[in-house]
Amino acid sequence: MNIILIGYRGTGKTTLGRELAKELGYRFIDTDEEVVRENGKTIPEIFAEYGEPHFRELESAALAGVTSGEKSVISTGGGIILREENRRLIMKRGFRAYLTASPEVIYQRIHRDSNRPSLTGKSPMDEILELLDNRRAFYEEVAEITLDTGKMPLAECVRLIRNKVGL
């Protein structure tokens, strides 16, 4: 079984994913890192050269590849759930944990991250609020458990996922 972490950027998918994989003896995979590795370009470079639709194609291909195996903890990009095909694949190929945090916590975690391009051209906080609002229903549709990483310690999140999955 795979464990697939979904949620907006800055909610702790990579941090929690690495810790959970270590505890379970699973492989850790980050779909954004897979896209960068497979294409030899950073995400901002892909966005600048080819645009968001092309990036979403690459992201979907990476998701299909990394979910085909077993015993992986997979951290997904925040927008991966925008495509119905990705949501179906995620629901078919693993246990889904939706990580959340307040917009203020997310802002504190990501406002200095230059590795993610703006998707709306708005101020960072306005973009967070808009995208959270646009994506929340998709995250909730896919989720089997929801964890607020802004309020819950990392170890507690790991424990709750392990208990829910039965590992």
N, C-alpha and C positions, 0 to 999 in steps of 0.2 A: 504494500500500500504506500502511496505517496501522500504527503501532507503539503497542501498548496496554500500559501499565504497570500491573501488579497487585501487591498486597501490603498488609500491615498499615499503618495510619497510622504516620508517623514513619520509614518506610523510605526516604524520599527520592524518591518518585514525582514530586512537583512540581518539586523542584530538578533532578533528572536529566532530567525531561521538558522543562523549559525549555531546558536546555543542549543536549540532543539535537535538539530542534526547530530551535534557532538554527543548529547545525552543518549540519543537513540542508536548511535552508530550508523546513521544514515548519511548519504551523500548530500551536500548542500549545493544547490544550483540557484543562480539568480538569472532570470530571463534577460534583464538588461545587460548583464555582463556577457551572456551568450551572444546577444545581438552585436555587441562591440567586438567580441573575439572573432565571430564568424565573418564580420564585414571589415575589420581593420580600421574602423572609424569610430569616433566618439558619438554619443547620441546627439549632441549639438551639431556636430559635423554632418550627420545623416539628415537631421532636420533642415539645416541650412542648404545642403546640396540637393536633396530630393523631396523634402517636405514631410509633413506628418503622415499623410496616407501611405507613403512608401515605408516609413518607419513602422507603422501598424502592420503592414504585410510581413516585414522582417520579424516583428514581435510574434505574430501568429505562427510563423514557421518555427521559430525558436520554441514556443510553447508546445507545439506538436511533437517536436523532437525530444524535449526534456521530460515530457510526461509519459513517454512511451515505455519507460523502464519502471522499476519498482524501488522501494526503499530510498526515496529521495525527499528532502524537504526543499520545496521550490518557492522562492520569493519572486513574485510577479511584479511587473511594472504597474503603476497606479491606473493607467488607462486600458489595461489589457481586457477588462470586462466590458468595454464599449462595444465590442463585436460579439454578436450572438453566437457565432461559431466558437469563439474562445470560451464563452460562458458554458456552452454545452460540453466542450472538451474538458474544462476544469471540473464540471460536475460528474463527468464520466470517469475521470482518471485519478481521483484522489479525495481525501478528506479536506474540506475547505474551512480555513480559519480567517475570518474578517477582522483585521486590526483597525482600530479607530483611535482617534485622539481629538481633542478640541482644536478648533482652528488656531487658537493662540499657541498651543503646544506645537502643532505642526509648523507654524510660522517660526517659532524659536528654533526648531530643529533644522529647517531647510533654508532660511532666508539668505544664508551665505553660500549655498550650493550652486556653483556655476556649471555643474555638469547636467543640469536639466533646463532646457529652453522654456521660455514662457509660452503657454499655449493660447493665451487670450490677449496678451499685450497690456493687461491691466496691472495695477499695483499687486505686489505679492499677496497681501491679505485679501484683496478683492478676488483675485484669481482662485485662491484657496476656497473661499466661500462659494464662488460660482461652481467650481468643479466638484466640490463635495456635494452640493445640491444636485447637480446634474448626474452624478454617479451613484449616489446613495442607494437608490432602488436596485440598481444592478448588483452592487455588492451584497445587499440584503437578500436578493434572489438566489445568489450562489452560496451564501454562508451556511455552515452547519453550526458554527459557534462564533460569537462576536466578543472581542476582548478590547477594552479601552486601555491602551498602553500608556496613556497619559496619567492614569490613576492607579494602575496595577504594576507591581514590580515584575521584572523580567522572569524571575524564578516562578512566580505565581502563574504567569501566562503559560510557561512551559508545562507546569504541573497540570493546569486545566486542560490543555490540549492533549497531553498524555492520557489523562483520565478519560476524556471524552472518546478518544480513539481506542483506548483499552491497551495501551503499550506501557 
